[in-house]
């Protein structure tokens, strides 16, 4: 999917760099950054009597962090976040260390409800106007002004 986008981006940048109005052009788009895909087996979650929101909350806590609340102390307002220690987030095999509670008050291992696999995908997709946006930058060519007109050569 992103390969064709990346090919078109490269064609666009190659064509833009041939123009004398543009001195250089770079893009920060990377189509194949290593990522981890976590797929929740919704049927298994329902059969085990676990709330889907609890599964996603646990994954969020494990992979990043979860906001809990605010509290006031020493005249300041503090935010409370819960997150797994770095050693437990280093590998997705650590999912077996996390559990969610089902409707019978039993603990179900998170690893029995999800599957994960390494994938490659774009780095940090930014959405703008409900579509993907790619960052790229260009500079004016030598001898060009902001309005696109050429400067008169200096006589020295």
trRosetta pair geometry for C-beta under 8 A, 3 or more apart (Angstrom, degrees):
i j d omega theta_ij theta_ji phi_ij phi_ji
1 4 7.2 -68 -175 27 25 98
1 5 7.4 13 142 -6 60 112
2 5 5.1 -55 -153 42 50 117
2 6 5.9 53 148 -25 76 104
2 31 4.2 172 129 -146 119 106
2 32 7.8 178 89 -57 128 64
2 121 6.9 120 -4 -152 149 59
2 122 5.2 -173 -127 -49 156 106
3 6 5.7 -56 -147 36 29 110
3 7 6.4 32 153 -21 64 104
3 31 6.3 126 -82 159 47 154
4 7 5.5 -48 -146 34 35 115
4 8 6.4 34 154 -16 65 104
5 8 5.9 -57 -151 39 30 109
5 9 6.3 33 150 -22 65 107
5 31 7.2 157 73 -101 99 124
5 132 7.9 -3 -149 87 156 145
5 134 7.9 163 159 -48 116 142
6 9 5.5 -51 -146 35 33 115
6 10 6.4 34 154 -19 64 103
6 29 6.8 -165 -108 124 84 121
6 31 4.3 -65 -58 -39 140 143
7 10 5.8 -56 -151 36 30 110
7 11 6.5 31 151 -18 64 105
8 11 5.6 -51 -147 36 35 113
8 12 6.3 38 153 -21 66 105
9 12 5.7 -54 -149 36 31 113
9 13 6.3 27 155 -16 65 107
9 27 6.1 81 164 -111 126 171
9 29 6.1 -53 171 61 172 148
9 134 6.4 -61 -111 109 138 167
9 136 7.6 -179 -164 -61 109 140
10 13 5.8 -54 -142 40 31 108
10 14 6.2 33 156 -21 65 106
11 14 5.8 -54 -146 36 29 111
11 15 6.4 26 156 -16 64 107
12 15 5.9 -60 -151 38 28 108
12 16 6.2 25 154 -19 65 109
13 16 5.6 -54 -142 38 32 111
13 17 6.2 33 158 -22 65 106
13 25 5.0 -164 -150 109 90 127
13 27 6.2 -97 -74 -26 145 118
13 136 6.9 -134 -90 -153 111 147
14 17 6.0 -55 -147 34 28 110
14 18 7.0 33 152 -26 59 102
15 18 5.9 -53 -159 24 34 114
15 19 7.6 37 147 -25 61 98
16 19 6.0 -50 -165 19 42 113
16 22 5.3 -10 162 54 86 169
16 25 5.2 53 100 -32 124 163
16 138 6.6 -88 153 -103 134 143
17 22 6.3 -101 -105 101 37 119
17 24 7.1 22 -121 -131 99 37
17 25 5.4 -124 -70 25 90 111
19 22 5.0 62 77 18 100 100
19 141 7.6 -123 120 -48 75 134
20 141 5.2 87 158 -150 57 172
21 140 6.9 -56 174 -149 66 67
21 141 5.1 -140 -163 2 15 121
21 144 5.7 106 -144 -106 65 155
21 148 6.5 -6 -138 -141 130 82
22 25 5.9 8 165 -47 130 108
22 138 5.0 -43 -146 -175 111 125
22 139 7.1 109 -164 67 62 48
22 140 7.3 -80 -112 -129 39 26
22 141 5.8 9 31 -51 11 94
23 138 7.6 139 46 177 65 74
23 139 4.3 -46 54 91 112 100
23 140 6.2 34 -11 97 108 30
23 141 4.7 157 -61 -103 75 44
23 142 6.3 98 -99 -30 116 67
24 138 6.8 180 88 -145 45 58
24 139 5.3 19 45 31 84 108
25 136 6.3 23 -178 168 93 112
25 137 7.0 179 -146 90 54 45
25 138 4.3 -11 -99 -98 87 91
25 139 7.9 -151 -70 15 52 66
26 136 6.5 -175 94 -154 41 73
26 137 5.6 -5 56 55 86 88
26 138 8.0 170 19 -78 57 50
27 134 6.4 4 -158 156 113 115
27 135 7.0 141 -155 94 62 56
27 136 4.1 -29 -99 -101 77 99
27 137 8.0 173 -83 17 38 62
28 134 7.6 180 61 -178 73 76
28 135 4.7 -2 38 80 116 108
28 136 7.1 -159 9 -83 71 49
29 122 6.7 -33 -163 -146 84 112
29 123 7.8 171 -154 48 40 89
29 134 4.4 -12 -66 -150 130 117
29 135 7.1 163 -48 47 78 63
29 136 7.4 -34 -8 -63 103 92
30 33 5.2 76 112 -50 119 101
30 122 6.5 141 83 -147 57 59
30 123 4.6 31 58 6 109 117
31 120 7.8 52 130 145 65 104
31 121 7.7 -75 178 -175 51 29
31 122 5.4 -31 -124 -87 44 79
32 120 4.1 4 -156 171 75 129
32 121 7.4 59 -121 -12 34 9
33 120 6.6 144 58 -157 28 71
33 121 6.4 -46 56 73 79 53
33 122 6.7 44 17 180 106 16
33 123 4.2 85 -22 -65 156 91
34 118 6.4 -21 -162 -168 94 109
34 119 7.9 142 -155 83 48 36
34 120 6.1 -40 -92 -100 43 72
35 118 7.3 143 79 -160 42 60
35 119 5.2 -30 72 73 93 83
35 120 6.7 131 19 -120 88 20
35 121 4.9 -26 13 32 143 105
36 92 5.6 170 -156 -59 145 135
36 116 5.8 7 178 -175 100 117
36 117 7.6 162 -155 83 61 28
36 118 6.0 -43 -101 -102 63 57
36 119 7.3 129 -121 24 14 80
37 116 6.4 164 84 -152 52 63
37 117 5.4 -15 59 62 102 77
37 118 7.6 134 14 -135 83 8
37 119 4.7 43 -22 -2 117 128
38 59 6.1 165 122 -148 157 135
38 63 7.7 -126 -12 -56 149 145
38 92 7.5 -166 -84 -139 102 129
38 114 5.4 1 -174 179 94 134
38 115 7.7 163 -153 84 51 37
38 116 4.8 -19 -101 -99 67 98
39 114 6.4 151 77 -160 45 76
39 115 5.2 -15 60 61 101 84
39 116 7.1 176 17 -84 71 43
39 117 7.9 9 -2 11 110 96
40 45 6.4 15 169 -41 104 136
40 52 7.3 102 145 -147 148 89
40 55 5.7 109 -136 134 133 139
40 56 7.2 -52 -57 -71 157 78
40 59 7.6 -98 -71 -38 114 150
40 113 6.4 0 -149 143 77 93
40 114 5.2 -39 -99 -100 55 91
41 44 3.9 31 111 21 118 118
41 45 6.4 158 91 -21 63 84
41 113 5.9 -145 48 -173 92 52
41 114 6.7 -166 2 -94 81 32
41 115 6.9 67 -41 -8 105 94
42 45 5.4 -51 -146 33 35 116
42 46 6.4 32 157 -16 67 103
42 52 6.6 8 -130 -106 88 123
43 46 6.0 -56 -151 37 31 107
43 47 6.3 29 152 -17 65 109
44 47 5.6 -54 -143 39 33 112
44 48 6.2 28 158 -16 66 110
44 112 7.3 -143 158 140 135 78
44 113 5.6 -174 106 -128 115 65
45 48 6.1 -63 -149 40 25 106
45 50 5.0 -89 -165 70 75 104
45 52 5.6 83 135 -90 149 73
45 55 5.7 -62 -123 -37 133 152
45 113 5.3 72 -81 -154 81 119
46 49 7.7 40 179 -71 33 28
46 50 7.8 -99 -73 51 21 66
46 52 7.8 -8 -64 -56 77 98
48 102 5.5 -114 145 -102 82 135
48 108 5.2 78 170 -118 138 159
48 112 7.7 121 -84 109 153 116
48 113 6.8 -90 23 -89 153 110
49 102 4.0 77 89 -179 96 110
49 103 3.9 -102 172 24 114 100
49 104 6.0 65 95 -8 157 89
50 54 6.0 -115 178 68 90 123
50 55 6.1 84 134 -52 125 103
50 100 5.2 71 -149 110 129 124
50 101 7.5 146 -122 91 87 33
50 102 4.7 -69 -71 -102 71 78
50 103 7.6 -142 -74 -18 30 76
50 108 5.6 -96 -65 44 132 147
50 113 6.7 -57 57 -100 154 151
51 54 4.3 91 71 -1 95 105
51 55 7.3 -162 96 -7 54 80
51 100 7.8 -133 50 169 71 126
51 103 8.0 107 -40 -60 80 87
52 55 5.6 -51 -155 31 40 113
52 56 6.5 32 152 -12 69 105
53 56 5.9 -56 -146 42 34 107
53 57 6.0 37 154 -22 67 109
54 57 5.6 -53 -142 38 30 113
54 58 6.3 32 157 -20 64 106
54 100 4.7 124 133 -158 114 121
54 101 6.9 -102 -170 48 157 70
55 58 5.9 -58 -152 35 27 109
55 59 6.5 26 152 -17 63 106
55 100 5.7 -52 -83 -56 60 167
55 110 7.0 142 -140 -132 77 89
55 113 5.8 -114 -125 125 129 146
55 114 7.3 152 -175 -52 117 109
56 59 5.6 -51 -146 37 34 112
56 60 6.2 37 153 -21 66 105
57 60 5.6 -52 -147 36 31 113
57 61 6.4 31 153 -19 64 105
57 66 6.2 61 -167 -116 81 148
58 61 5.6 -53 -147 36 32 112
58 62 6.2 31 154 -18 65 108
58 98 5.5 144 174 162 117 127
58 99 7.9 -124 -138 86 151 22
58 100 5.3 -110 -28 -75 152 103
58 110 5.6 -147 123 -96 138 133
59 62 5.7 -58 -146 39 30 111
59 63 5.9 5 165 0 68 114
59 110 7.2 161 -70 -165 74 135
59 114 7.2 111 -87 -67 123 161
60 63 6.4 -66 -134 48 23 94
60 64 5.9 -44 -173 49 63 101
60 65 7.5 -41 150 76 82 19
60 66 5.3 96 110 -77 109 98
61 64 7.6 -82 -116 64 11 59
61 65 6.8 30 -131 -141 49 26
61 66 4.5 -38 -83 -11 84 121
61 82 5.5 -15 -137 108 114 101
61 83 6.2 -160 -167 -113 63 42
61 84 6.4 102 140 -31 77 87
61 98 7.9 158 83 -137 108 138
62 84 5.0 32 -133 -19 49 139
62 88 7.3 -99 -147 130 82 106
62 89 6.6 159 169 -100 64 86
62 94 7.5 175 -163 105 116 105
62 95 6.9 64 178 -106 163 70
62 98 5.5 -60 -79 -59 130 161
62 110 7.5 -180 -37 110 154 171
63 84 8.0 37 -34 26 21 122
63 89 6.6 129 -122 -139 35 109
64 83 6.7 -82 130 -123 36 113
65 81 4.7 17 172 175 123 123
65 82 6.7 159 -160 78 72 39
65 83 3.7 -43 -101 -74 85 116
66 81 6.5 149 72 -159 39 72
66 82 5.0 -18 59 58 96 91
66 83 7.1 161 14 -73 66 65
67 79 6.7 -49 -139 -177 96 111
67 80 7.5 103 -165 81 55 57
67 81 5.7 -41 -99 -101 47 79
68 80 4.2 -52 60 102 114 105
68 81 6.5 -179 0 -99 89 22
68 82 5.7 80 -50 -18 116 99
69 79 7.9 -170 104 -150 30 54
69 80 5.3 8 55 42 64 116
70 77 5.5 -4 -174 -177 118 102
70 78 6.7 148 -159 77 63 45
70 79 5.8 -35 -101 -99 71 58
70 80 7.2 -167 -87 6 20 85
71 77 7.5 164 84 -153 26 59
71 78 5.5 -21 64 61 76 97
71 80 6.6 44 1 -32 104 116
72 75 7.7 9 -177 -119 95 11
72 76 7.1 171 -148 84 63 33
72 77 5.5 -34 -95 -98 74 64
72 78 7.4 161 -97 14 22 80
73 76 6.7 -27 71 59 57 78
73 78 6.1 -15 32 -1 101 126
83 89 8.0 -14 167 -51 95 140
84 88 4.3 -105 170 86 118 120
84 89 5.1 140 90 -52 116 97
84 94 7.7 132 169 131 152 137
84 98 7.7 -67 -86 -76 134 122
85 88 5.2 84 62 11 78 103
85 89 7.3 -163 94 -3 38 93
86 89 5.7 -68 -143 43 35 104
86 90 6.5 58 156 -52 68 92
87 90 5.9 -28 -152 -7 33 120
88 94 4.7 159 -167 178 64 149
88 97 6.1 -103 -144 74 115 149
89 94 7.0 -103 -77 64 21 150
90 94 7.1 93 51 -22 67 138
91 94 5.4 117 76 -16 77 95
92 95 5.7 4 177 -23 66 110
92 116 4.8 -120 170 101 150 157
93 96 6.8 -23 168 6 60 107
94 97 5.2 -32 -177 17 73 119
94 98 7.6 63 137 -15 76 98
95 98 5.9 -62 -160 35 48 108
95 109 7.9 96 135 166 77 91
95 110 5.1 -113 179 97 89 109
95 111 4.3 127 110 -78 101 87
95 114 6.6 -102 -175 66 152 120
95 116 7.1 153 -23 -7 152 137
96 109 5.8 1 -147 -170 59 129
96 110 7.6 -146 -94 59 22 80
96 111 4.2 -15 -82 -13 66 149
98 109 7.4 101 80 -159 50 62
98 110 4.3 -2 93 6 97 137
98 111 7.7 120 54 -29 80 79
99 107 4.1 19 166 -179 142 107
99 108 6.2 143 -160 66 82 36
99 109 5.6 -52 -100 -98 79 42
99 110 6.3 -136 -94 -26 23 81
100 107 7.3 145 70 -153 25 63
100 108 5.5 -29 65 62 78 93
100 110 6.0 93 -15 -81 97 81
100 113 7.3 -25 30 9 129 155
101 105 6.3 -14 -169 -141 110 39
101 106 7.2 148 -151 75 63 30
101 107 6.0 -41 -94 -96 62 60
101 108 7.5 142 -116 14 12 84
102 105 7.4 -68 71 1 65 13
102 106 5.4 -10 42 60 108 81
102 107 7.8 -179 3 -97 83 12
102 108 5.3 72 -40 -22 109 122
108 112 6.4 -106 173 61 90 123
108 113 6.7 70 134 -40 119 120
109 112 4.8 90 75 -3 92 103
109 113 7.7 -180 98 -3 56 88
110 113 5.9 -71 -159 40 42 107
110 114 6.3 -6 161 14 79 114
111 114 6.8 -76 -131 54 29 84
122 125 5.4 77 96 -67 123 93
125 132 5.6 -60 -163 -129 108 104
126 132 7.3 98 71 -159 50 61
126 133 4.9 -57 95 63 96 100
126 134 8.0 152 48 -84 99 27
126 135 7.2 52 29 -37 140 99
127 130 6.7 6 177 -126 113 17
127 131 6.7 151 -152 73 78 19
127 132 6.3 -55 -102 -96 63 41
127 133 6.6 127 -142 3 15 95
128 131 6.7 -38 70 65 59 69
128 132 8.0 34 27 166 74 15
128 133 4.0 37 16 -43 115 140
140 144 4.3 -142 174 84 108 118
140 145 7.6 -101 -173 99 156 4
140 146 7.3 -93 -70 -90 151 44
141 144 4.6 80 61 -10 78 128
143 150 5.5 8 145 -153 102 87
143 151 5.1 -134 -162 37 65 97
143 153 7.8 -21 -126 -83 121 72
144 148 6.7 -24 -166 -141 106 31
144 149 7.6 146 -152 78 63 31
144 150 6.4 -51 -99 -104 56 55
144 151 7.3 -132 -75 -12 9 90
145 148 7.0 -41 72 28 74 19
145 149 5.2 -6 41 62 117 79
145 150 7.5 162 1 -126 89 8
145 151 5.9 121 -46 -63 96 87
